[in-house]
Amino acid sequence: MADALVIPAGAVLSFEDGGAVIENEGDIVLYSDFGGIARLVSRAGSVTLSGDARVGHIEASGDVTLAGDVTAGDISAGGDVSLRGDATTGDV
């Protein structure tokens, strides 16, 4: 059986020119290949992104971890920023 996709109450999923926008009060954890993600916003948690993705902006009150072939335009983090594999970023 495949893993369930669980979207908690209060999470916001929308789309804008740069791709998907995902906003959540808690952690955001994505383990998959994504095309374009415009923004990931975790208001009271961390962001973990692993796989193949292009992200315009990442904002987290906690840590940000990028692993794999991930490119992020800019990152605003209240905690540590960790880049693994081929992950790259613009402004931190």
Helices and strands as residue ranges (DSSP letters): E 12-16, E 19-24, E 28-31, E 36-42, E 47-60, E 64-77, E 81-84, E 88-91
